[in-house]
Amino acid sequence: MPYCSHCGTVAGERDRFCAKCGSQQPAAAAGSSVPPLPPDPFENLSTRTAGILCYIPVIGWILAVIVLASRKFRTDQLVRFHAFQGLYLFAVWLFIHWAVRPIFQDIDVPGYRVDRLLEAVMFGIWIFMMIKASHEERYVLPLIGELAQRSAAEG
């Protein structure tokens, strides 16, 4: 039966700290080391590439979430900004795709549909933002860019 190394009180074999005095037990400290963290899959990914990945049309939101969760970019404000802005751009695309498209789908104007025009604009914005991210620039889009800046600063 183990005893506290500081005060001599009976302690459990797996106790890390003494219940009476609170001192750390040497056997628990040596035997219960925290396992090392697994290697970060983004260790060799540059900030430039991470920013570009966040703006890949339609699937960039998945990569943005992964970038936000990675240890390497947890404190990188520029990459976090691009990840949040990419997420918010995807939310706008979803709104166009799920809310605007059904409204204009049945309106038949020859050669002109507002929903198709908005989707084309969205793809243009994604490409524009990929170019800005490739130059490691922080280009703040109206409304969602300001929201992305606040979101990146909170983390």
C-alpha positions in Angstrom: 0.0 0.0 0.0 1.6 3.3 -1.1 1.9 6.3 1.2 2.2 10.1 0.4 5.8 11.1 -0.1 5.1 14.4 1.6 2.8 13.7 4.6 2.7 9.9 4.9 -1.1 9.5 4.5 -2.3 6.3 2.8 -2.7 6.9 -0.9 -4.1 4.8 -3.7 -1.7 3.2 -6.2 -3.1 5.3 -9.1 -3.5 8.6 -7.2 -1.6 11.4 -8.8 -2.0 13.8 -5.8 -2.4 13.2 -2.1 -6.0 13.6 -0.9 -4.8 15.2 2.4 -2.0 17.6 1.5 -2.4 17.8 -2.3 1.3 17.1 -3.2 2.1 15.3 -6.4 3.1 11.7 -5.9 6.4 10.7 -7.5 5.2 7.3 -8.7 2.1 8.8 -10.3 4.2 11.5 -12.0 6.7 9.0 -13.4 4.2 6.4 -14.4 1.4 8.5 -15.8 3.1 10.6 -18.3 0.9 12.2 -20.9 1.2 10.5 -24.2 2.7 12.6 -26.9 0.4 14.3 -29.4 0.1 12.6 -32.8 2.0 14.3 -35.5 0.2 17.2 -37.1 -0.7 16.3 -40.8 -0.3 20.0 -41.7 3.2 20.3 -40.3 4.7 20.7 -43.8 1.8 22.8 -45.2 2.7 26.4 -45.8 0.4 29.3 -44.7 0.0 30.3 -48.4 -1.2 26.8 -49.4 -3.5 26.6 -46.4 -5.1 29.9 -47.3 -5.7 28.9 -50.9 -7.3 25.6 -49.8 -9.9 27.4 -47.8 -11.3 28.9 -51.0 -11.7 25.9 -53.2 -15.2 26.2 -54.6 -17.9 24.0 -52.9 -15.5 21.7 -50.9 -13.2 24.4 -49.4 -15.4 24.6 -46.3 -14.2 21.1 -45.3 -10.6 22.1 -45.7 -11.3 25.4 -43.8 -12.6 23.5 -40.8 -9.6 21.1 -40.9 -7.2 24.1 -41.1 -9.0 25.8 -38.1 -8.7 22.6 -36.1 -5.0 22.0 -36.8 -2.3 22.8 -34.2 0.0 24.6 -36.7 -2.5 27.3 -37.7 -4.2 27.8 -34.3 -2.4 31.1 -33.8 -1.9 32.2 -37.4 -4.3 35.1 -37.8 -4.0 35.3 -41.6 -4.8 31.6 -42.2 -7.6 31.7 -39.6 -9.0 34.8 -41.4 -9.0 33.0 -44.8 -10.5 29.9 -43.2 -13.4 31.8 -41.7 -14.0 33.9 -44.8 -14.0 30.7 -46.9 -16.6 29.2 -44.6 -18.8 32.3 -44.8 -18.5 32.4 -48.6 -19.7 28.8 -48.6 -22.7 29.8 -46.5 -23.5 32.5 -49.0 -23.3 29.9 -51.8 -25.6 27.6 -49.9 -28.1 30.5 -49.5 -28.0 31.1 -53.3 -28.2 27.4 -54.1 -31.0 26.5 -51.6 -33.1 29.7 -51.3 -32.5 31.9 -54.4 -32.4 29.1 -57.0 -35.9 27.7 -56.2 -37.4 31.1 -56.6 -36.0 31.9 -60.0 -36.0 28.3 -61.3 -39.6 28.6 -62.6 -39.2 32.2 -64.0 -38.5 31.7 -67.6 -36.6 34.7 -69.1 -34.7 33.7 -72.2 -31.0 33.5 -71.6 -31.1 35.2 -68.2 -31.5 33.6 -64.7 -30.6 35.6 -61.6 -29.5 32.4 -59.7 -27.1 31.4 -62.4 -25.6 34.9 -62.5 -25.2 34.9 -58.7 -23.5 31.5 -58.8 -21.1 32.7 -61.5 -20.3 35.7 -59.3 -19.6 33.4 -56.4 -17.2 31.3 -58.4 -15.5 34.5 -59.5 -15.1 35.6 -55.9 -13.7 32.2 -54.9 -11.1 32.4 -57.7 -10.3 36.1 -56.8 -9.8 35.1 -53.1 -7.6 32.1 -54.1 -5.4 34.6 -55.9 -5.3 37.0 -53.0 -4.5 34.1 -50.6 -1.7 33.0 -52.9 -0.1 36.4 -52.5 -0.7 36.1 -48.7 -2.9 39.2 -48.7 -5.8 39.8 -46.4 -8.5 41.0 -48.7 -11.6 41.8 -46.6 -14.9 41.2 -48.5 -17.8 43.4 -47.6 -19.9 42.0 -44.6 -18.5 38.5 -44.5 -14.9 39.7 -44.4 -15.5 41.8 -41.4 -17.2 38.9 -39.7 -14.3 36.7 -40.6 -11.8 39.2 -39.0 -13.8 39.1 -35.8 -14.0 35.3 -35.8 -10.3 35.0 -36.5 -9.4 37.4 -33.6 -11.5 35.5 -31.1 -9.6 32.2 -31.4 
